[in-house]
Amino acid sequence: MFLGWYDPDKKRPAVEKLAEAVERYVEKFGSEPCVCLTSAADAAELTGKTELPVRSVSFISRYTYYVGVEDEPEELDLAA
């Protein structure tokens, strides 16, 4: 489950935006997110500045952050 966060304010640092996204995620879901998915540019800006693992993905636009928990893939039952 992910929460999408968009903040196009160029004057605010990405680490501040991510902190707000994490805060809202905790308010909404009652637990901490495990990962942040964002654009390559934002991921580069966040490198070394946050404890939350940050992963860049090509399909997310700049100034957008998806914080949450990735679903575990279901295991295939090959014995059936």
Buried (B, 14 or more C-beta within 10 A) or exposed (E): EBBEBEBEEEEEEBEEBBEBBBEEBBEEBEEEBEBBBBBEEBBEBBEEEBEBEBEBEEEBEEBBBBBBBEEEEEEEEEEE
